[in-house]
Amino acid sequence: MAGLINNLLILLLVFQNSCLGFRNPLSVFKRYKDTTRSLSSECLGNNRPVISLGLTDFALDIRMPGVTPKQSDTYLCMSLHLPVDEEAYVVDFRPQASMDTVHHMLLFGCNIPSSTENYWDCDEGTCTDKSNILYAWARNAPPTRLPKGVGFKVGGETGSKYFVLQVHYGDVSAFRDKHKDCSGVTLHLTHQRQPLIAGMYLMMSVNTVIPPGEKVVDADIACHYQKYPMHLFAYRVHTHRLGKVVSGYRVRNGQWTLIGRQSPQLPQAFYPVEHPVDINFGDTLAARCLFTGEGRTTETHIGGTASDEMCNFYIMYYMEAKHAVSYMTCTQNINPDMFRNIPQEANIPIPVKSDMIMMTHGHHHEETKKTDDDSSLKQPKREEEEVLDQDFHIEEAVDWPGVNLKLGQVSGLALDPKNNLVIFHRGDHVWDGNSFDSSFVYQQRGLGPIEQNTILVIDPSNADVLDSTGKNLFYLPHGLSIDKDGNYWVTDVALHQVFKLGVHDKEPLLILGRSLQPGSDKNHFCQPTDVAVDPVTGNVYVSDGYCNSRIVVFSPNGMFIMQWGEETSVGKAKPGQFQIPHSLTLVPEFGQLCVADRENGRIQCFRSETGEFTREIKHKLFGGELFAISYIPGGLLFAVNGMPYPGDIVQGFVMNFSTGEIIDTFIPIRKSFEMPHDIVASEDKTVYIGDAHAKTVWKFTSTETETVIEARLKNKPVSTDSQKKWEKHMVEQASPGISFVLITTLLIIPIVVLLAIAVFIRWRKTRVYGADADHKLESSSGRILGRLQGKGSGGLNLGNFFASHKSYSRKGFDRLSTEGSDQEKDEDDGTDSEEEYSAPPPPPVSSSS
């Protein structure tokens, strides 16, 4: 019996040691107890840099230690030693920053930070050895997210030991109350091996010279790719002030495929590669930076100061783990002649509003007086934009009286420059089965035009009618849009025309199409549905329509520019095919126009300049029809579906534009959706939906916690509620299988039982063997424990992403060895925001979900 008990004790100790092999992450962080950061009380949770998420996963909270920058365009850095030695994988990033205080953040990996202080001025540099950019966050740009199964490999024997966080504080007026800032990023890491490993490919010009006054200067980079296949999922562009557009391509058999194209004057974060692009052995990677030398009196060279220039195109990719390379670079142009065939879009600057340039480069009123001839230039208005997250819900504003307005069939909605709601309705006219013949000619002209005012301007708070117009002009109103100058753009499906109306003008300012004449050429429409007007170029986009399947583009004065689209073929609808393009919305940040392809139940997006298809968003929840869409700055796309097929639900949707995922759905409380026909949303997430059958308009508002709103109004860091929710979600998702709590419980119960048995055995042995019993038991235990001794080893490795080029001097690159304006104190640098961003999943990839 005693031998059996001894064997049980041995098995218990072996089992306990094996279970500890499932490494509770807290065990590897014990050394952190002595190095826990002592931070400001305003940095809630920040004294807890390591968060256990189960047996194999953990989160690493990398935050500024309660800093108060005193000057605008301050760059501050801090480092965090990696708390594990074993191999691990970074699989997710969660930015913790307020746009009210932070312009942008960069996260590096290296072995030797430039300082051992709690934090330091980045003028001292980020790292003394080679460093890599692992993550970038900036206002109005989506945060980086890795596809499922993809991770940045860290740990092992040869890698980096530190994360270094660089935070750029653009406008420090938010710190007038002397509060402490704790901005940063939370990483989700796992010990589970990832099948796909992420890496960085940097294309960089090292010898470009920009002559003074030269209008257009190209910097071209091209390299042959001679490694295992890699799959691209995000890109980032970087120049200084002279850069107009940066474009990257894969060239295969003479065919140029776009990887990404962006203005470097917009937030320089990582953007998603809109279509999955794979790079195979023998392909060529090519990039072009378009510069101008206008305004300069001397030559401009590549360098790290604000007066120099740079041409960088970063590509984030993943490869199969067995072939993974963490970093690659291209700094030459192997075939200058090939750039004669580069797509024309690479030579066209992307228009950027002047206020956006100011926000991107930190342009401040006080400094403007010293550097600009125009002393009347005012400081750009600070917009109270929300951080893109999922901590809100759309609900009907049940006390809003607008639902009781006396309206005809509501066909169009828009918001004017004062944020008033504008309604386009059909008065006493109704579109029914008798309205048109088989040739789409309107059959009820004898009724005359609608005698009521068809355009109503509504106070968004109390639904009072502020203004009205549109009497005796229209037969069957449909789409409505309002341009930046407040002009109304409307469509009439009976007249087959598009109208531009001034707010107080009795006659149209512009008419497109022929009255009551359906057609499909440049001068005719057939039941046009909607209009969108580009706020920068003034170009007019018309969705045409019920009996045509196209998008037609006109200049601001009504000259035909181009068209694209075709009727849906039999079977699955292809990109660029429509079955009633019903609603339009522009996405200026991405240079795209999105279309509600109604009867195909999907959203299609295109490059607004070229009409090139970029993506499809489709969900089962949409059902068979998707009627209307609306985009707001910051990355949110709103939509509403139509009359349901059996089993479908008529509802509104909120989506993350970058990922296409549905964040929220909503329905009204008062009345019910019957045929919701149009939707419009404002930047504060107020949503209006007009219903053609219910003849009403609903108002919906977003609900958020008071603590978050109060923190933003005071320009203080947002509370950690969202962080806690994310931690909870990650804990729930981490480590499928037996939980740590369950294993602990299972271990404790037999230990208690065996301790009781051991006490009984000791008592029996004492009676049988006397004093010699202690020696026998200690000797047996010593042998068991001796066999179970072990030891650890390791070292953390992020990989040395950015190797320096022999002709690429580090001088002036202390803050960031491959970038300049992200590091140099630059009068034209400034503001912030976040946005979540998910890359497309590994191939094969479907754009539908």
C-alpha positions, 0 to 999 in steps of 0.5 A: 500500500505504501509503495502504491501511495509513493507511486501516486505521489510521483505521478502527481508531481510529474503531472503538476510539472507537466501542467506548468509546462502549459506556461501560465503567462504570469509565471514568465512575468515574475521578474516584472514585479520588481520593475513595475512602472510607477506612473501617474494616477491618470494612467489607469492600468498602465502600471500593469504592462503585462496582462495574462490572457490564458495559458498561451496568450498575453497582452503587452501594454506599451504606454507613455508614462504620464507625460505633459509635452510643453511644445508643439511638435514634440516627439517623445520616446519610451521603451519596454523590455520584452518580458519573455524569452521564448518564441512568440507572435504578435497577432494584434495591435490596439491603439490607446490614443486620443486624437485630441492630443496625439498626431501619430505613433510609431512602434519600433523593435530593437535591442538597444534603446537610445536611452534608459530613462522612463521616457526621453526626447526622440531627438536622442534617437529611438535605438542605437542599433538597427530598428524596425517599424512594427506599427503606425497609427495616425489621425484619419487612418485605419489602425493596423490589423493582421489577417487571421493566422498571421503574426510577427515572430518575436523571441528566440535566440537572435532577436530584439529585446525591446519595444520602443514607442515614439509619440508625436504630439502635434498641437499641445494646446490640449495640455493647457490643463497640465494633464498627463498623457498615457497614449500608447498601444496594446499588443496581443501576443501568443506562444502558439505557432502561427502558420504565416509570418509577417514581414516588411518590405521597404522600397526607398530612393537614395539618390533623387535630386529635385531641381528648384522650380521644377514642376514634376520630378519622378523618383522611381524604384524597381527590384526583381523579386527572387524569394518564396511567394509573399502575400501583401496586405498593407502599405504605407507611403512617406515623403516630406512636403514636396511629395504629391503621390506615391504609388507601388506596383507588381509588374508581371509579364509586362502587366502592372498591378496596383499595390497601393497609391496614396498622397503622402500629405494624408496621414502616413499610417498603413492602409489596406491593400484593397485587392490581395496581391501575391508576389512570386519569384521573377516578379518585379516590384516597382514604385514611383514618388511624384514630387514638385520643386516649385517654391524651392530656390535650391536643389532638394536631396534625399535626407532626414531633415524637414528641408530634405526629401524622402521617397519611401514605400513600405509593404507589409506582407506575410509568408509561409512560416518555413520560408519566412523572411522578416525584412527585405529592402529595395533601393535601386532601379533595375530598369528605368525604361519600364517606367514608360509603361507605368499606369497614368494614375501614378503621374496624377497628384491626389487632391488634398484639402489645405486644412488636411495638409495642415492637420497632417503636418502640424501647422499651428497658428502661432508658427504660421505668423512667423513663416507665412506671408499671409498673416491672416491664415487662421489656425484650423478648427479642431474637429471633435472627431470620434475614435473609430471603435465599437463602443457605441450603439445606434438607437432611435431618438424616440423623442424626435418629432420628425417621425410625425411630419406630413410627407409624401413618399420619401425618396432622398435625404441629405445634410446641408453645410449647417448640418440641417436635414434636407428631405426630398419627397414626392408630395401627392405623386406616387410611383406605382405600376401605372407610372411607366410603359415598357419603354420607361416613358412616364405615363402620368404627365397629365397630372402635372408637376408636384404642386407641393414643395418637394425639398424641405429643410428640417431642424435636426433637433426639433424637426421644425421646417426651416425652409422649403422649395421645389414646387412645380418642378418635379414629377417623381423625385428620387435622389438628393445630394448637397455639395460643399456650397450648399447647392441641391443636386436631385434626380427625377426618374419620370423626367429622366434628368438631374438638376442642380438647384441653388438654395434660393434660386427659382430656376435650376442652375444646371440640368443634365439629360433630356426631359421625359426622354429615356436613353443611354447615351452621353446626353440621356438617362433612364430613371437616374437614381442618385448624385454625388459631388466630389468636394475637391474636384467638383466632378458630378457622379450620377447612378443611372439607374433603373433601366441603365446599369452605369455610373456617369461622370460629368465635370462641374459645368456638366461636360461628359467625362466618362462612364463605367458599368454594365448589366448583371449577367446570368449567374453571379454578379461580377465586379462592375456589373449592376442591377439598379445602382441605387445610391452613391457615397464618396469616401474622400480619404480613400479616393473612392466612390461606393455604390449600393447595387440594390438588387444584387444586395451588395456595395461596390466601391471604385476609384473615383478618378478612374472608375477602377473596381476596388472592392465589394462588401456583401453580407448575408444580413443584407438579404436580397436588396441593399437600398442606400449607403452613407459614409462619414469621415473616420471610417464608418459606412452606414447602410439600409437594406430593403423589402425583405425576402422570407427570413430577411430583416429590414434594418440599418447597418454600421460597418467599418469601411476598412474591413467591411465588417458589421459593427452594429445593426439597428431598427426603429422603435416607433413604427416599422421599416416598410421600404427604407429608401435612403440614409444619411449620417453625420460625423457625430453618428446621428443617422436619418432614414427615409421610408418611401412606403411609410412616408416618414423619416426616423432619427437615430443617435449613437449611445456611448458611456458618459465617461468617454464623452467627458474625457474627450470634451476635456481633452484628456485621455479616454478612460480605459473602459474600452481597453477593459472590454478588449481585454475581456474579449481577448481572455474569452477568445484566448486558448481554446481548451482547458482553462487555467482555472480549471487545471488549478482546481483539478490540481488542488483537489488531489493535492489536498487528498494526497496530503491527508493520505501522506499524513496518515502514512507518516503516522503509520510509518512512525508507529512501524519504523519509529525515528527512521521514518523521516529519513526514508521519506525525505530521501524518496522525495529528494530523488523525485524532485531531483529528477524534475529539475529543469532550466530555461533559455531564450531571447526575444527577436523581432528581427532587424527589419531595417538594414541601412544602405551603404550610401544612406547616411544616418545623419539626421535620422536619429528619430527614425532611420528611414524617415524624416518628417516623422522625426524632424520638428516640422512647423507643418506637422499636426493632429490625430485619430484612429481607426481600426483596420483589418487586412484581407485574410490569406488567400483564397480570399472572397470579398463577400461575407 
